């Protein structure tokens, strides 16, 4: 671990790109070969951090795919041009591959100026004013606009964009008194904690703090995935071992006869990990979208349906049976008793605020804020009236007389 986001650092394998025709040396990964009798089984989690960011935004509703970006992540397709990268490409008039850079930099907290710089790099003939107008249009459509004050709903928030829910939740986590990743509850470094940042530090390093929420959650995903795979390997006696992990990719070395069982274990572990994320954020996980979310590769198989065919319909047993007798590994009792997490911690309490984030007219937002304020005042008035009408405890006369006699006796 060598970064604020807990990502691993290494100079060769973790920095090498995938093979590209116009980049010398990028074929390095493709030259790795397994020994005779073994196979390298790998998995690449598709759009891992994009999915994590979208489900964090969905947490306000507690429904997977409730927000615009959450729905695009689940149902959007490249062929129909309805996924996030295709939408961004259509707004900016660039290719889909170029749009990926804009999307991830925005989710990691980059601002309009960075988008302008990227546009100028992609198109040398584009003028500065044109690039700025395109970037502003992109951010108005995705991130939305900011209220710039806490006069409404007692907080500053984004509204009117397809990703407003997402950024409001990311900023809420990043600026909290004790920031923790939603899945495993890992904290941010003290250097970026709210109590240690100077009050006049500009944007309070907001870009780094938002980047930490997303990428550190990606590290949580990797850790849970590896633990789940290791459990399945031990439970079902799969002859395989961990080889390397590269951010959102894992590679295992398996015996030739167990490579299909290991590929199935990767799929199951991915399902468990996604379900855990959704559970910790107070939402359900639609199983129909679980299997295509990971690309397992043994150089022959890339589809879950093919893996099921090779494993007798989805059995991790060597003989293809479904019995679990004698498969449970010895588990150690945890030193501390299990404490149920607060899965509703990220659920929004006010329906009016949920609606306000989707609106584009500040007048309508202000009206909703007044409704919430009026309801809070009524509640405060009811509590105050209840406190004032509370019956006073009557002191029995005998007790009062005894107290008076005792006091007179003490004075005498």
C-alpha positions in Angstrom: 0.0 0.0 0.0 1.6 3.2 -1.1 -1.2 5.8 -1.7 -3.8 7.7 0.1 -6.5 5.5 -1.5 -4.7 2.3 -0.2 -4.0 1.2 -3.8 -0.9 -1.0 -4.3 2.2 0.5 -5.9 4.7 -1.4 -8.1 6.8 -0.3 -11.0 6.4 -3.1 -13.5 3.2 -5.2 -13.5 0.9 -2.7 -11.8 1.8 0.0 -14.2 1.9 -2.0 -17.5 -1.0 -1.3 -19.8 -2.9 -3.8 -21.9 -1.4 -4.7 -25.3 -1.8 -1.8 -27.8 -0.5 -1.7 -31.4 0.9 1.8 -31.1 2.7 1.3 -27.7 6.1 -0.4 -27.6 6.4 -2.8 -24.6 2.7 -3.0 -23.9 2.7 -6.7 -24.9 4.6 -7.5 -21.6 1.6 -9.1 -19.9 0.8 -11.3 -22.9 4.2 -12.9 -22.7 3.5 -14.5 -19.3 2.9 -18.3 -19.6 1.8 -20.9 -17.1 4.0 -24.0 -16.5 3.0 -27.2 -18.3 -0.1 -28.7 -16.7 -1.3 -25.4 -15.3 -3.4 -22.5 -16.5 -3.7 -18.9 -15.5 -7.2 -18.0 -14.7 -7.9 -14.3 -14.5 -10.9 -12.0 -13.8 -11.4 -8.3 -14.6 -14.3 -6.6 -12.8 -16.1 -4.6 -15.5 -16.5 -0.9 -14.6 -15.8 -1.7 -11.0 -15.4 1.8 -9.6 -18.2 3.2 -11.8 -20.6 0.7 -10.3 -19.4 1.4 -6.8 -19.9 5.2 -7.3 -23.4 4.6 -8.8 -24.5 2.3 -6.0 -23.3 4.9 -3.4 -25.6 7.4 -5.1 -28.5 4.8 -5.1 -28.0 4.4 -1.4 -30.1 7.6 -0.8 -33.1 5.6 -2.0 -32.1 2.2 -0.9 -32.9 0.8 -4.4 -30.3 -0.5 -6.8 -30.6 1.5 -10.0 -32.8 4.3 -8.5 -30.7 7.2 -9.9 -30.0 8.0 -13.5 -26.4 7.0 -13.4 -27.3 3.9 -11.4 -29.8 2.9 -14.1 -27.3 3.6 -16.9 -24.7 1.4 -15.2 -27.2 -1.5 -14.9 -29.2 -1.2 -18.1 -27.1 1.0 -20.4 -25.5 -0.7 -23.4 -22.8 0.3 -25.8 -24.8 -1.0 -28.8 -27.8 1.2 -28.0 -25.7 4.2 -27.0 -27.4 4.4 -23.6 -24.4 3.7 -21.3 -22.5 6.5 -19.5 -19.5 6.6 -21.8 -21.7 6.8 -24.9 -23.8 9.6 -23.4 -20.7 11.7 -22.6 -19.3 11.1 -26.0 -22.5 12.4 -27.6 -22.4 15.6 -25.4 -18.8 16.4 -26.2 -18.7 15.1 -29.7 -15.8 12.8 -29.1 -15.2 9.0 -29.3 -16.5 6.6 -26.6 -12.9 5.7 -25.5 -12.0 9.3 -25.1 -15.2 9.8 -23.1 -14.1 7.2 -20.5 -11.3 9.6 -19.4 -13.8 12.4 -18.8 -16.2 10.2 -16.9 -13.6 8.7 -14.5 -11.8 12.0 -13.9 -15.2 13.6 -13.0 -16.2 10.8 -10.7 -12.7 11.1 -9.0 -13.5 14.7 -8.3 -11.9 16.6 -11.2 -13.5 19.9 -12.1 -14.4 21.9 -15.3 -10.8 23.2 -15.8 -9.5 19.6 -16.1 -12.2 18.7 -18.6 -11.2 21.8 -20.7 -7.6 20.7 -20.6 -8.6 17.2 -21.8 -10.7 18.6 -24.7 -7.8 20.8 -25.9 -5.5 17.8 -25.8 -7.9 15.7 -27.9 -8.5 18.4 -30.4 -5.7 20.8 -31.1 -7.9 23.0 -33.4 -10.5 23.6 -30.7 -10.6 27.1 -29.3 -10.5 27.7 -25.6 -14.0 29.2 -25.4 -15.5 26.3 -27.3 -13.8 23.8 -25.0 -15.0 25.7 -21.9 -18.6 25.8 -23.2 -18.6 22.1 -23.9 -17.1 21.3 -20.5 -19.7 23.5 -18.7 -22.5 21.8 -20.7 -21.2 18.4 -19.7 -21.0 19.2 -16.0 -24.4 20.9 -16.0 -25.9 17.7 -17.5 -24.1 15.3 -15.3 -22.9 16.8 -12.0 -25.6 19.5 -12.1 -25.5 22.9 -10.5 -24.5 23.8 -6.9 -26.6 25.8 -4.4 -23.4 27.4 -3.1 -25.0 27.9 0.3 -26.5 26.0 3.1 -29.7 28.1 3.3 -31.8 25.2 1.8 -32.0 21.9 3.7 -29.1 23.1 5.9 -26.5 21.9 3.4 -24.8 22.8 0.1 -25.7 20.3 -2.6 -25.8 19.6 -6.4 -29.0 19.5 -8.3 -30.5 19.0 -11.7 -27.8 16.5 -13.1 -27.8 12.8 -13.8 -25.1 12.4 -11.2 -26.2 14.9 -8.6 -27.3 12.1 -6.1 -23.9 10.5 -6.5 -21.8 13.6 -5.9 -23.9 14.7 -3.0 -23.4 11.4 -1.2 -19.7 11.3 -2.1 -19.2 14.8 -0.6 -21.2 13.9 2.4 -19.0 10.9 3.2 -15.8 12.9 2.4 -16.6 15.9 4.6 -18.0 13.9 7.5 -16.3 14.0 10.9 -15.1 10.4 10.6 -15.0 9.4 6.9 -15.3 5.7 6.3 -15.7 3.5 3.2 -19.2 2.1 3.1 -18.2 -1.5 2.6 -15.4 -2.3 5.1 -15.4 0.9 7.1 -11.8 1.9 6.4 -10.8 5.4 7.3 -9.0 8.1 5.5 -5.6 9.3 6.5 -5.4 11.8 9.3 -3.9 14.3 6.9 -7.2 14.6 5.0 -9.5 14.3 8.1 -11.8 17.2 8.7 -10.4 18.0 12.1 -6.9 18.4 10.9 -7.5 20.5 7.8 -7.1 24.2 8.1 -10.3 26.2 7.8 -8.9 28.5 5.1 -7.6 25.7 2.8 -9.5 26.6 -0.3 -11.5 23.6 -1.5 -10.3 21.6 1.5 -8.6 19.1 -0.9 -12.1 18.0 -2.0 -10.7 16.3 -5.1 -8.4 14.0 -3.1 -11.1 13.3 -0.5 -13.8 12.3 -3.1 -11.1 10.3 -5.0 -10.4 8.5 -1.7 -14.1 7.5 -1.3 -14.3 5.8 -4.7 -10.9 4.3 -5.1 -10.6 3.2 -1.5 -13.9 1.4 -1.9 -12.4 -0.2 -5.0 -9.7 -1.6 -2.7 -12.4 -2.9 -0.4 -13.9 -4.7 -3.4 -10.6 -6.3 -4.3 -10.0 -7.4 -0.7 -13.4 -9.0 -0.3 -13.1 -10.7 -3.7 -9.8 -12.3 -2.8 -11.1 -13.5 0.6 -14.2 -15.0 -1.0 -12.2 -16.8 -3.7 -9.7 -18.1 -1.1 -12.7 -19.4 1.0 -14.1 -21.3 -2.0 -10.7 -22.7 -2.9 -10.3 -24.1 0.6 -13.9 -25.3 0.9 -14.0 -27.2 -2.4 -10.4 -28.3 -2.6 -9.7 -26.3 -5.8 -6.0 -26.8 -6.7 -5.1 -23.1 -7.3 -3.2 -20.3 -5.7 -3.3 -16.5 -5.9 -0.8 -15.1 -8.4 -1.3 -11.3 -8.6 -3.9 -8.6 -8.4 -3.8 -5.3 -10.4 -6.4 -2.9 -9.0 -9.6 -4.4 -10.4 -8.0 -7.5 -11.8 -7.0 -10.8 -10.2 -4.9 -13.7 -11.6 -4.7 -17.2 -10.2 -2.6 -20.2 -11.2 -4.6 -23.4 -11.3 -4.0 -27.0 -12.3 -5.4 -27.8 -15.8 -8.1 -30.0 -14.5 -9.4 -27.4 -12.0 -9.4 -24.2 -14.2 -13.1 -24.4 -14.9 -14.0 -24.8 -11.3 -11.8 -21.8 -10.4 -13.5 -19.7 -13.1 -16.8 -20.5 -11.5 -15.5 -19.7 -8.1 -14.5 -16.2 -9.4 -18.1 -15.6 -10.6 -19.6 -16.7 -7.3 -17.1 -14.6 -5.3 -17.9 -11.6 -7.4 -21.6 -12.2 -6.7 -21.0 -12.3 -3.0 -18.9 -9.2 -3.1 -21.4 -7.1 -5.0 -24.2 -8.3 -2.7 -22.1 -7.3 0.3 -21.7 -3.8 -1.1 -25.4 -3.4 -1.9 -26.3 -4.7 1.6 -23.9 -2.3 3.4 -25.4 0.6 1.5 -29.0 -0.4 2.4 -30.1 -1.6 -1.0 -30.9 -4.9 -2.7 -28.9 -6.5 -5.5 -30.6 -7.7 -8.7 -29.2 -11.2 -9.4 -30.0 -10.8 -13.1 -27.1 -8.3 -13.4 -24.6 -10.3 -11.3 -23.0 -12.7 -13.7 -22.1 -10.5 -16.7 -20.3 -8.1 -14.3 -17.0 -10.0 -14.3 -14.9 -11.3 -17.2 -13.3 -14.6 -16.2 -10.6 -15.7 -18.6 -8.8 -19.0 -19.0 -7.7 -18.0 -22.6 -10.7 -20.1 -23.7 -13.8 -19.1 -21.7 -15.2 -15.6 -21.2 -18.9 -16.3 -20.6 -20.7 -17.5 -17.5 -22.9 -19.8 -19.7 -19.8 -21.6 -21.0 -18.5 -21.9 -17.5 -21.7 -23.5 -16.3 -21.5 -26.0 -19.2 -18.0 -27.0 -18.2 -18.9 -27.4 -14.5 -21.9 -29.7 -14.7 -24.4 -26.8 -14.5 -22.5 -24.8 -11.8 -20.9 -27.4 -9.4 -17.7 -26.6 -7.6 -17.2 -30.3 -6.7 -14.6 -32.3 -8.7 -17.2 -35.0 -9.5 -19.9 -32.4 -10.5 -22.2 -33.2 -7.6 -24.1 -30.6 -5.5 -23.6 -32.1 -2.0 -21.9 -30.0 0.6 -21.1 -32.9 3.0 -17.5 -32.7 4.3 -16.8 -29.4 2.4 -17.0 -26.9 5.2 -13.5 -25.7 6.2 -12.6 -25.1 9.8 -13.5 -21.5 10.7 -12.0 -19.7 13.6 -14.3 -17.9 16.1 -13.8 -14.1 15.7 -12.4 -12.5 18.9 -15.3 -10.0 19.0 -19.0 -10.8 18.7 -20.7 -9.9 15.5 -22.2 -6.4 15.5 -24.9 -5.7 12.9 -23.9 -2.7 10.7 -26.2 0.3 10.3 -27.2 -0.4 6.7 -29.6 2.6 6.7 -26.8 5.1 7.5 -26.7 6.4 4.0 -30.5 6.5 3.4 -31.9 10.0 3.0 -34.5 10.9 5.7 -36.4 13.6 3.8 -38.3 12.8 0.6 -38.3 16.5 -0.2 -34.5 16.5 -0.4 -34.6 13.5 -2.7 -36.9 15.4 -5.0 -34.9 18.6 -4.8 -31.8 16.9 -6.1 -33.6 16.0 -9.4 -35.1 19.5 -10.0 -33.5 22.3 -12.1 -35.6 25.3 -10.9 -34.3 26.8 -7.6 -37.7 28.2 -6.9 -39.2 24.7 -6.7 -36.2 23.6 -4.5 -36.7 26.5 -2.2 -40.4 25.6 -1.8 -39.5 22.1 -0.8 -37.0 23.4 1.7 -39.7 25.6 3.2 -42.0 22.6 3.6 -39.3 20.7 5.5 -38.5 23.8 7.6 -42.2 24.3 8.5 -42.5 20.6 9.5 -39.5 20.8 11.7 -40.8 24.0 13.4 -44.2 22.2 14.1 -42.3 19.3 15.6 -40.3 21.5 17.8 -43.4 23.3 19.0 -45.1 20.0 19.8 -42.1 18.9 21.8 -42.0 22.2 23.7 -45.7 22.1 24.4 -45.4 18.5 25.6 -42.6 19.5 28.0 -44.6 22.4 29.4 -47.8 20.3 30.0 -45.9 17.6 31.8 -47.6 17.0 35.2 -45.6 18.1 38.3 -44.9 15.6 40.9 -46.9 16.4 44.1 -45.0 16.1 47.4 -47.1 14.2 50.1 -48.1 16.5 53.0 -46.6 14.1 55.5 -43.3 14.0 53.8 -43.3 17.8 53.6 -44.1 18.1 57.4 -41.3 15.6 58.3 -38.8 17.6 56.2 -39.8 20.8 57.9 -39.5 19.3 61.4 -36.1 17.8 60.5 -34.9 21.2 59.2 -36.0 23.0 62.4 -34.4 20.4 64.6 -31.1 20.8 62.7 -31.2 24.6 63.1 -31.9 24.3 66.8 
